Amino acid sequence: MRVTAGLVFIASAIASVLALKEPPTELQVGIKKRIPAEDCPIRSSNGDQLSMHYTGTLFDTGAKFDSSLDRNQPLVFEIGQGRVIQGWEQGLLK
């Protein structure tokens, strides 16, 4: 009985680890670092021109495929116009 319970535990632990390596199937917008409102009094709105650096990495390997930092040139775009990935639109307009 203990062997069976141990195997079930190991199997579910392996399944949990494997599940973490699967790419998400839906957009996931989260917060990595929260800035206090008093430190950031200006909020972005639809139509604002924004400038920011980014680094794009592959989910499965973590390999970098693009970065504005490598070019030392931030991406400049108008928010709310569908010109950047949906996660940026959602996160920057909250």
Backbone bond lengths (Angstrom), bond angles and torsions (degrees), N, CA, C in turn:
res aa  C-N    CA-C-N  psi(-1)  N-CA   C-N-CA  omega(-1)  CA-C   N-CA-C  phi
1 M - - - 1.451 - - 1.533 111.17 -
2 R 1.343 117.11 -42.84 1.463 119.96 179.06 1.518 111.38 -64.36
3 V 1.323 116.84 -36.78 1.458 120.40 179.28 1.525 109.87 -63.63
4 T 1.334 117.03 -43.41 1.461 121.21 179.10 1.525 110.81 -62.87
5 A 1.332 116.64 -45.33 1.463 120.48 179.21 1.524 110.45 -62.56
6 G 1.330 116.66 -39.54 1.461 120.87 178.56 1.517 111.63 -64.88
7 L 1.345 116.66 -41.00 1.460 120.78 178.48 1.522 111.54 -65.81
8 V 1.333 115.91 -39.36 1.474 119.90 177.88 1.525 109.80 -63.76
9 F 1.336 117.19 -42.67 1.455 120.95 179.10 1.529 110.63 -62.49
10 I 1.337 116.26 -45.61 1.468 120.40 -179.76 1.528 110.24 -63.97
11 A 1.333 116.86 -42.47 1.466 120.22 179.67 1.522 111.16 -62.33
12 S 1.336 117.02 -41.93 1.464 118.44 -179.80 1.527 110.81 -71.88
13 A 1.330 117.90 -31.49 1.465 120.14 176.48 1.527 109.96 -66.30
14 I 1.331 116.37 -42.42 1.468 119.95 178.28 1.522 110.41 -64.29
15 A 1.334 116.56 -42.20 1.464 120.41 178.86 1.522 110.94 -61.66
16 S 1.340 117.17 -38.11 1.460 120.72 178.92 1.518 111.11 -64.73
17 V 1.325 116.27 -43.29 1.463 120.30 179.53 1.522 110.16 -65.42
18 L 1.322 117.07 -43.87 1.459 120.32 179.00 1.521 111.21 -63.49
19 A 1.324 117.13 -36.81 1.464 120.75 179.93 1.529 110.71 -62.24
20 L 1.325 117.46 -34.20 1.458 120.77 179.47 1.527 111.93 -68.27
21 K 1.314 117.18 -21.41 1.455 120.51 -178.49 1.518 112.44 -90.21
22 E 1.310 117.68 -3.66 1.464 121.37 177.71 1.518 108.89 -82.53
23 P 1.312 117.60 136.06 1.465 119.04 178.43 1.527 110.37 -67.67
24 P 1.313 116.83 149.45 1.461 119.72 178.55 1.527 110.75 -64.74
25 T 1.325 115.95 148.56 1.464 120.42 179.36 1.524 111.30 -100.13
26 E 1.334 117.39 -9.70 1.466 121.99 178.10 1.520 108.71 -130.83
27 L 1.305 115.23 160.37 1.454 120.66 176.75 1.521 109.13 -65.17
28 Q 1.325 116.22 130.29 1.452 121.52 177.40 1.518 108.15 -121.65
29 V 1.312 116.19 112.06 1.452 121.55 179.33 1.516 107.01 -106.82
30 G 1.315 116.51 123.01 1.457 120.22 -178.68 1.516 110.75 -137.26
31 I 1.302 115.02 178.64 1.463 121.52 -178.54 1.517 108.59 -112.85
32 K 1.331 117.05 123.18 1.458 121.44 176.09 1.520 110.71 -91.04
33 K 1.314 116.27 -37.55 1.453 120.74 -178.97 1.524 108.36 -143.65
34 R 1.294 116.37 121.91 1.469 121.04 -179.55 1.535 109.09 -91.64
35 I 1.322 115.19 126.70 1.465 121.73 177.97 1.529 107.10 -101.40
36 P 1.321 118.12 127.14 1.465 119.95 178.43 1.531 111.34 -57.63
37 A 1.320 116.67 140.97 1.469 121.88 -176.93 1.524 112.05 -54.71
38 E 1.327 117.55 -36.25 1.468 119.46 -178.74 1.540 111.80 -69.71
39 D 1.339 117.74 -19.55 1.457 121.14 177.05 1.530 112.36 -87.04
40 C 1.319 117.11 -10.01 1.465 121.37 -177.88 1.531 108.91 -140.77
41 P 1.326 117.28 74.62 1.465 120.40 -174.97 1.526 114.30 -73.62
42 I 1.332 118.60 -16.78 1.460 121.34 -177.87 1.518 109.28 -101.58
43 R 1.326 116.59 123.25 1.468 122.65 179.23 1.523 108.95 -106.39
44 S 1.340 115.84 147.07 1.463 119.05 177.99 1.524 110.43 -78.82
45 S 1.329 115.61 147.90 1.461 123.04 179.70 1.526 108.57 -131.49
46 N 1.328 116.01 160.25 1.467 120.31 176.41 1.519 110.00 -49.91
47 G 1.328 115.79 132.64 1.461 120.75 177.66 1.515 114.58 92.83
48 D 1.338 118.29 -12.03 1.465 120.35 178.62 1.525 110.16 -68.11
49 Q 1.315 116.35 145.29 1.465 120.79 173.89 1.526 106.87 -92.57
50 L 1.334 115.89 121.82 1.461 121.86 -178.37 1.519 109.85 -115.26
51 S 1.311 115.35 155.43 1.455 122.46 178.63 1.523 107.21 -135.44
52 M 1.344 116.78 124.25 1.464 118.80 179.48 1.513 111.35 -156.35
53 H 1.323 113.73 156.04 1.456 121.44 174.96 1.520 109.15 -89.62
54 Y 1.319 115.63 154.42 1.466 121.65 178.37 1.522 108.76 -149.76
55 T 1.329 114.95 159.72 1.460 122.19 170.97 1.517 106.90 -135.75
56 G 1.321 117.15 124.59 1.459 122.45 179.27 1.525 109.94 -100.39
57 T 1.344 116.06 129.42 1.466 121.25 178.53 1.522 109.89 -128.12
58 L 1.324 115.87 153.67 1.463 121.23 177.35 1.527 109.59 -77.72
59 F 1.317 116.92 140.94 1.452 121.43 -177.63 1.525 111.64 -62.68
60 D 1.329 116.83 -47.54 1.464 119.42 -171.20 1.523 114.40 -75.79
61 T 1.315 118.66 -33.52 1.472 120.16 -176.50 1.524 113.17 -112.02
62 G 1.316 116.87 -18.29 1.460 120.15 -176.05 1.522 112.63 77.30
63 A 1.331 116.78 5.10 1.465 120.29 -179.22 1.531 110.49 -68.19
64 K 1.322 115.61 135.06 1.462 121.27 177.98 1.524 108.92 -73.73
65 F 1.344 116.63 132.02 1.462 119.48 176.40 1.523 111.93 -113.01
66 D 1.323 117.37 -15.68 1.462 119.94 178.48 1.521 108.68 -165.62
67 S 1.308 116.41 149.56 1.459 120.48 175.73 1.520 110.00 -159.22
68 S 1.311 116.13 129.55 1.460 120.04 175.77 1.529 110.21 -70.33
69 L 1.329 116.71 -22.85 1.465 120.30 179.21 1.527 111.52 -66.05
70 D 1.344 116.41 -34.80 1.467 119.80 178.18 1.519 111.64 -63.04
71 R 1.318 116.61 -30.99 1.471 121.75 179.70 1.528 111.83 -93.00
72 N 1.345 115.78 -6.48 1.469 121.56 -176.43 1.525 111.05 53.62
73 Q 1.340 114.65 37.96 1.463 120.65 -179.55 1.530 108.33 -141.23
74 P 1.327 117.89 111.24 1.462 119.55 -179.95 1.531 111.74 -67.60
75 L 1.304 115.26 156.08 1.457 121.28 174.47 1.527 107.98 -78.57
76 V 1.326 116.72 128.66 1.463 122.54 178.38 1.524 106.68 -110.92
77 F 1.342 116.78 127.60 1.465 120.70 -177.13 1.519 110.67 -153.82
78 E 1.325 115.15 162.08 1.461 122.38 176.68 1.527 107.25 -97.91
79 I 1.320 116.67 119.41 1.470 121.57 -176.44 1.530 110.58 -75.58
80 G 1.312 114.91 145.34 1.462 120.59 177.57 1.517 113.63 89.39
81 Q 1.320 117.24 7.12 1.462 120.98 -177.55 1.529 112.69 -110.48
82 G 1.340 116.95 4.20 1.465 120.93 179.84 1.514 113.73 73.92
83 R 1.317 117.75 23.90 1.471 121.04 -177.54 1.525 113.15 -94.96
84 V 1.323 116.80 -7.18 1.469 121.49 176.77 1.528 108.25 -127.20
85 I 1.328 116.62 172.02 1.460 119.62 -177.47 1.528 110.92 -61.31
86 Q 1.305 115.17 151.12 1.471 121.93 -174.50 1.526 112.05 -57.24
87 G 1.316 118.03 -35.60 1.462 121.11 179.31 1.523 112.44 -61.48
88 W 1.318 116.67 -37.59 1.465 119.68 176.76 1.526 110.21 -67.59
89 E 1.328 115.72 -44.41 1.475 118.99 179.27 1.531 110.09 -56.56
90 Q 1.312 116.48 -47.63 1.466 120.11 -178.02 1.531 111.95 -67.92
91 G 1.325 116.01 -47.13 1.453 119.82 -175.89 1.521 113.88 -68.21
92 L 1.326 117.16 -37.00 1.453 120.17 -176.02 1.524 113.08 -83.63
93 L 1.319 117.48 -14.44 1.460 119.78 179.75 1.525 112.75 -102.74
94 K 1.324 117.67 7.69 1.468 120.40 178.88 1.496 110.57 -77.95
